[in-house]
Amino acid sequence: MKIPTRQTGVTLIELIVSIVILGIAATGILMVITQTTRYSADPMLREQAVAIAQSYMDEILLHPLGDPDGVSGETDRGLFDDVWDYHGTSDDGARDQNGTAIPGLETYNVSVAIDDTGVTLGGSPATYVSVRVTHDASTAVDIPLGAYRLN
């Protein structure tokens, strides 16, 4: 003769409670994944913006402060021959040194300002060059880059 054993298992209430707990945990994990994927492109956009700013800065700083040909205020970027020609440059979309738009970088905005408000470095007059790069789709991308150019 067998002794009847009591069957054990999960009650309906325990099953519902565990489903609710797992649902809350899954919601939290999915929210973190959503936030991560939403902002995963920002580092790439920032790196491109830094590269664009550095490229503009390098181009500007390669030119002399004084105008070598005596013609100031050129409007064609391919003819810029001194630092001051870049003052007020505002490009919608990154451009190369000839002013040609660079494909794939149309959503970046570049602005350049030149300032020589009497700053001296090491006894020499210095001109401050400022390049700012922003992105149309991301307010988190705002890269200011500045440097001094000495005579």
ChimeraX commands (.cxc) that place a marker at each C-alpha (Angstrom):
marker #1 position 0.00,0.00,0.00 radius 0.5
marker #1 position 1.29,3.38,-1.01 radius 0.5
marker #1 position 1.16,6.36,1.21 radius 0.5
marker #1 position -0.36,9.22,-0.69 radius 0.5
marker #1 position 2.12,12.11,-1.02 radius 0.5
marker #1 position 1.06,15.64,-1.17 radius 0.5
marker #1 position 1.74,17.22,-4.55 radius 0.5
marker #1 position 3.70,20.46,-4.51 radius 0.5
marker #1 position 3.74,23.16,-7.14 radius 0.5
marker #1 position 3.15,26.81,-7.82 radius 0.5
marker #1 position -0.14,28.39,-7.05 radius 0.5
marker #1 position -1.85,30.71,-9.46 radius 0.5
marker #1 position -1.16,33.72,-7.23 radius 0.5
marker #1 position 2.58,32.91,-7.06 radius 0.5
marker #1 position 2.67,32.58,-10.84 radius 0.5
marker #1 position 0.98,35.98,-11.35 radius 0.5
marker #1 position 3.32,37.70,-8.86 radius 0.5
marker #1 position 6.40,36.27,-10.61 radius 0.5
marker #1 position 5.11,37.39,-14.02 radius 0.5
marker #1 position 4.56,40.93,-12.69 radius 0.5
marker #1 position 8.08,41.06,-11.21 radius 0.5
marker #1 position 9.65,39.80,-14.45 radius 0.5
marker #1 position 7.60,42.34,-16.44 radius 0.5
marker #1 position 8.85,45.24,-14.29 radius 0.5
marker #1 position 12.45,44.05,-14.61 radius 0.5
marker #1 position 12.13,43.66,-18.40 radius 0.5
marker #1 position 10.66,47.16,-18.69 radius 0.5
marker #1 position 13.62,48.64,-16.80 radius 0.5
marker #1 position 16.13,46.80,-18.95 radius 0.5
marker #1 position 14.38,47.83,-22.18 radius 0.5
marker #1 position 14.35,51.49,-21.05 radius 0.5
marker #1 position 18.12,51.38,-20.52 radius 0.5
marker #1 position 18.66,49.75,-23.92 radius 0.5
marker #1 position 16.44,52.38,-25.58 radius 0.5
marker #1 position 18.38,55.25,-23.97 radius 0.5
marker #1 position 21.68,53.70,-24.97 radius 0.5
marker #1 position 20.72,53.20,-28.60 radius 0.5
marker #1 position 19.15,56.66,-28.83 radius 0.5
marker #1 position 22.43,58.35,-27.92 radius 0.5
marker #1 position 24.85,55.86,-29.42 radius 0.5
marker #1 position 25.41,58.04,-32.51 radius 0.5
marker #1 position 26.36,61.11,-30.45 radius 0.5
marker #1 position 29.99,60.07,-29.89 radius 0.5
marker #1 position 30.46,59.57,-33.63 radius 0.5
marker #1 position 28.86,62.95,-34.39 radius 0.5
marker #1 position 31.07,64.64,-31.79 radius 0.5
marker #1 position 34.23,63.01,-33.16 radius 0.5
marker #1 position 33.35,64.14,-36.69 radius 0.5
marker #1 position 32.65,67.66,-35.41 radius 0.5
marker #1 position 36.02,67.77,-33.63 radius 0.5
marker #1 position 37.77,66.60,-36.81 radius 0.5
marker #1 position 35.97,69.28,-38.85 radius 0.5
marker #1 position 36.87,72.01,-36.33 radius 0.5
marker #1 position 40.50,70.89,-36.26 radius 0.5
marker #1 position 40.64,70.83,-40.05 radius 0.5
marker #1 position 39.31,74.38,-40.31 radius 0.5
marker #1 position 41.69,75.54,-37.57 radius 0.5
marker #1 position 44.70,73.96,-39.27 radius 0.5
marker #1 position 43.75,75.57,-42.57 radius 0.5
marker #1 position 43.36,79.01,-41.00 radius 0.5
marker #1 position 46.55,78.87,-38.93 radius 0.5
marker #1 position 48.63,77.96,-41.98 radius 0.5
marker #1 position 47.96,81.43,-43.41 radius 0.5
marker #1 position 49.79,84.59,-42.37 radius 0.5
marker #1 position 48.09,87.34,-40.37 radius 0.5
marker #1 position 48.99,90.03,-42.89 radius 0.5
marker #1 position 47.52,90.06,-46.37 radius 0.5
marker #1 position 50.32,89.09,-48.81 radius 0.5
marker #1 position 48.63,90.43,-51.96 radius 0.5
marker #1 position 47.03,93.50,-50.40 radius 0.5
marker #1 position 43.52,92.40,-51.42 radius 0.5
marker #1 position 41.33,91.96,-48.38 radius 0.5
marker #1 position 37.83,90.59,-48.05 radius 0.5
marker #1 position 37.98,87.82,-50.62 radius 0.5
marker #1 position 34.66,86.01,-50.81 radius 0.5
marker #1 position 35.87,82.90,-52.65 radius 0.5
marker #1 position 37.35,80.55,-50.06 radius 0.5
marker #1 position 39.82,79.21,-52.59 radius 0.5
marker #1 position 41.37,82.72,-52.70 radius 0.5
marker #1 position 41.70,83.19,-48.92 radius 0.5
marker #1 position 45.36,84.03,-48.32 radius 0.5
marker #1 position 45.41,85.40,-44.77 radius 0.5
marker #1 position 43.81,84.68,-41.41 radius 0.5
marker #1 position 41.48,87.69,-41.57 radius 0.5
marker #1 position 39.82,86.46,-44.76 radius 0.5
marker #1 position 38.20,83.73,-42.65 radius 0.5
marker #1 position 36.57,86.17,-40.23 radius 0.5
marker #1 position 32.80,85.73,-40.32 radius 0.5
marker #1 position 32.90,82.51,-42.33 radius 0.5
marker #1 position 29.68,80.59,-41.79 radius 0.5
marker #1 position 29.32,77.32,-43.67 radius 0.5
marker #1 position 26.19,75.19,-43.73 radius 0.5
marker #1 position 27.87,71.87,-44.24 radius 0.5
marker #1 position 31.60,71.25,-43.92 radius 0.5
marker #1 position 33.69,72.43,-46.85 radius 0.5
marker #1 position 37.22,71.82,-48.03 radius 0.5
marker #1 position 39.89,74.52,-48.46 radius 0.5
marker #1 position 38.51,75.41,-51.90 radius 0.5
marker #1 position 34.97,75.91,-50.57 radius 0.5
marker #1 position 33.61,72.70,-52.07 radius 0.5
marker #1 position 31.00,70.90,-49.95 radius 0.5
marker #1 position 32.20,67.61,-48.48 radius 0.5
marker #1 position 29.65,64.83,-49.17 radius 0.5
marker #1 position 28.18,63.28,-46.04 radius 0.5
marker #1 position 28.96,66.28,-43.82 radius 0.5
marker #1 position 26.06,68.52,-44.90 radius 0.5
marker #1 position 24.44,68.47,-41.44 radius 0.5
marker #1 position 27.38,70.21,-39.74 radius 0.5
marker #1 position 27.52,73.99,-39.40 radius 0.5
marker #1 position 30.82,75.82,-39.07 radius 0.5
marker #1 position 31.40,79.41,-37.98 radius 0.5
marker #1 position 34.71,81.24,-37.68 radius 0.5
marker #1 position 35.56,84.41,-35.77 radius 0.5
marker #1 position 38.87,86.25,-35.58 radius 0.5
marker #1 position 39.64,88.64,-32.71 radius 0.5
marker #1 position 42.70,90.75,-31.92 radius 0.5
marker #1 position 41.58,92.75,-28.91 radius 0.5
marker #1 position 45.06,93.65,-27.77 radius 0.5
marker #1 position 46.15,90.30,-26.36 radius 0.5
marker #1 position 49.90,89.79,-26.14 radius 0.5
marker #1 position 51.62,86.49,-25.59 radius 0.5
marker #1 position 55.30,86.57,-24.71 radius 0.5
marker #1 position 55.43,90.24,-25.66 radius 0.5
marker #1 position 54.07,89.62,-29.17 radius 0.5
marker #1 position 50.60,90.67,-30.30 radius 0.5
marker #1 position 48.30,87.67,-30.69 radius 0.5
marker #1 position 45.14,87.12,-32.69 radius 0.5
marker #1 position 42.51,84.72,-31.37 radius 0.5
marker #1 position 40.95,82.33,-33.89 radius 0.5
marker #1 position 37.67,80.68,-32.90 radius 0.5
marker #1 position 36.00,77.83,-34.82 radius 0.5
marker #1 position 32.61,76.50,-33.70 radius 0.5
marker #1 position 31.00,73.37,-35.17 radius 0.5
marker #1 position 27.40,72.35,-34.49 radius 0.5
marker #1 position 25.13,69.64,-35.85 radius 0.5
marker #1 position 21.59,70.06,-37.19 radius 0.5
marker #1 position 20.15,66.92,-35.57 radius 0.5
marker #1 position 21.91,66.94,-32.19 radius 0.5
marker #1 position 22.03,69.81,-29.74 radius 0.5
marker #1 position 24.66,67.85,-27.79 radius 0.5
marker #1 position 27.15,68.53,-30.58 radius 0.5
marker #1 position 28.57,72.02,-30.10 radius 0.5
marker #1 position 32.34,72.03,-30.47 radius 0.5
marker #1 position 34.16,75.32,-29.81 radius 0.5
marker #1 position 37.83,75.32,-30.74 radius 0.5
marker #1 position 40.14,78.27,-30.19 radius 0.5
marker #1 position 43.78,79.09,-30.78 radius 0.5
marker #1 position 46.08,82.10,-30.81 radius 0.5
marker #1 position 48.03,83.09,-33.93 radius 0.5
marker #1 position 51.16,85.14,-33.43 radius 0.5
marker #1 position 52.87,87.33,-36.02 radius 0.5
marker link #1:1,2 radius 0.2
marker link #1:2,3 radius 0.2
marker link #1:3,4 radius 0.2
marker link #1:4,5 radius 0.2
marker link #1:5,6 radius 0.2
marker link #1:6,7 radius 0.2
marker link #1:7,8 radius 0.2
marker link #1:8,9 radius 0.2
marker link #1:9,10 radius 0.2
marker link #1:10,11 radius 0.2
marker link #1:11,12 radius 0.2
marker link #1:12,13 radius 0.2
marker link #1:13,14 radius 0.2
marker link #1:14,15 radius 0.2
marker link #1:15,16 radius 0.2
marker link #1:16,17 radius 0.2
marker link #1:17,18 radius 0.2
marker link #1:18,19 radius 0.2
marker link #1:19,20 radius 0.2
marker link #1:20,21 radius 0.2
marker link #1:21,22 radius 0.2
marker link #1:22,23 radius 0.2
marker link #1:23,24 radius 0.2
marker link #1:24,25 radius 0.2
marker link #1:25,26 radius 0.2
marker link #1:26,27 radius 0.2
marker link #1:27,28 radius 0.2
marker link #1:28,29 radius 0.2
marker link #1:29,30 radius 0.2
marker link #1:30,31 radius 0.2
marker link #1:31,32 radius 0.2
marker link #1:32,33 radius 0.2
marker link #1:33,34 radius 0.2
marker link #1:34,35 radius 0.2
marker link #1:35,36 radius 0.2
marker link #1:36,37 radius 0.2
marker link #1:37,38 radius 0.2
marker link #1:38,39 radius 0.2
marker link #1:39,40 radius 0.2
marker link #1:40,41 radius 0.2
marker link #1:41,42 radius 0.2
marker link #1:42,43 radius 0.2
marker link #1:43,44 radius 0.2
marker link #1:44,45 radius 0.2
marker link #1:45,46 radius 0.2
marker link #1:46,47 radius 0.2
marker link #1:47,48 radius 0.2
marker link #1:48,49 radius 0.2
marker link #1:49,50 radius 0.2
marker link #1:50,51 radius 0.2
marker link #1:51,52 radius 0.2
marker link #1:52,53 radius 0.2
marker link #1:53,54 radius 0.2
marker link #1:54,55 radius 0.2
marker link #1:55,56 radius 0.2
marker link #1:56,57 radius 0.2
marker link #1:57,58 radius 0.2
marker link #1:58,59 radius 0.2
marker link #1:59,60 radius 0.2
marker link #1:60,61 radius 0.2
marker link #1:61,62 radius 0.2
marker link #1:62,63 radius 0.2
marker link #1:63,64 radius 0.2
marker link #1:64,65 radius 0.2
marker link #1:65,66 radius 0.2
marker link #1:66,67 radius 0.2
marker link #1:67,68 radius 0.2
marker link #1:68,69 radius 0.2
marker link #1:69,70 radius 0.2
marker link #1:70,71 radius 0.2
marker link #1:71,72 radius 0.2
marker link #1:72,73 radius 0.2
marker link #1:73,74 radius 0.2
marker link #1:74,75 radius 0.2
marker link #1:75,76 radius 0.2
marker link #1:76,77 radius 0.2
marker link #1:77,78 radius 0.2
marker link #1:78,79 radius 0.2
marker link #1:79,80 radius 0.2
marker link #1:80,81 radius 0.2
marker link #1:81,82 radius 0.2
marker link #1:82,83 radius 0.2
marker link #1:83,84 radius 0.2
marker link #1:84,85 radius 0.2
marker link #1:85,86 radius 0.2
marker link #1:86,87 radius 0.2
marker link #1:87,88 radius 0.2
marker link #1:88,89 radius 0.2
marker link #1:89,90 radius 0.2
marker link #1:90,91 radius 0.2
marker link #1:91,92 radius 0.2
marker link #1:92,93 radius 0.2
marker link #1:93,94 radius 0.2
marker link #1:94,95 radius 0.2
marker link #1:95,96 radius 0.2
marker link #1:96,97 radius 0.2
marker link #1:97,98 radius 0.2
marker link #1:98,99 radius 0.2
marker link #1:99,100 radius 0.2
marker link #1:100,101 radius 0.2
marker link #1:101,102 radius 0.2
marker link #1:102,103 radius 0.2
marker link #1:103,104 radius 0.2
marker link #1:104,105 radius 0.2
marker link #1:105,106 radius 0.2
marker link #1:106,107 radius 0.2
marker link #1:107,108 radius 0.2
marker link #1:108,109 radius 0.2
marker link #1:109,110 radius 0.2
marker link #1:110,111 radius 0.2
marker link #1:111,112 radius 0.2
marker link #1:112,113 radius 0.2
marker link #1:113,114 radius 0.2
marker link #1:114,115 radius 0.2
marker link #1:115,116 radius 0.2
marker link #1:116,117 radius 0.2
marker link #1:117,118 radius 0.2
marker link #1:118,119 radius 0.2
marker link #1:119,120 radius 0.2
marker link #1:120,121 radius 0.2
marker link #1:121,122 radius 0.2
marker link #1:122,123 radius 0.2
marker link #1:123,124 radius 0.2
marker link #1:124,125 radius 0.2
marker link #1:125,126 radius 0.2
marker link #1:126,127 radius 0.2
marker link #1:127,128 radius 0.2
marker link #1:128,129 radius 0.2
marker link #1:129,130 radius 0.2
marker link #1:130,131 radius 0.2
marker link #1:131,132 radius 0.2
marker link #1:132,133 radius 0.2
marker link #1:133,134 radius 0.2
marker link #1:134,135 radius 0.2
marker link #1:135,136 radius 0.2
marker link #1:136,137 radius 0.2
marker link #1:137,138 radius 0.2
marker link #1:138,139 radius 0.2
marker link #1:139,140 radius 0.2
marker link #1:140,141 radius 0.2
marker link #1:141,142 radius 0.2
marker link #1:142,143 radius 0.2
marker link #1:143,144 radius 0.2
marker link #1:144,145 radius 0.2
marker link #1:145,146 radius 0.2
marker link #1:146,147 radius 0.2
marker link #1:147,148 radius 0.2
marker link #1:148,149 radius 0.2
marker link #1:149,150 radius 0.2
marker link #1:150,151 radius 0.2
view
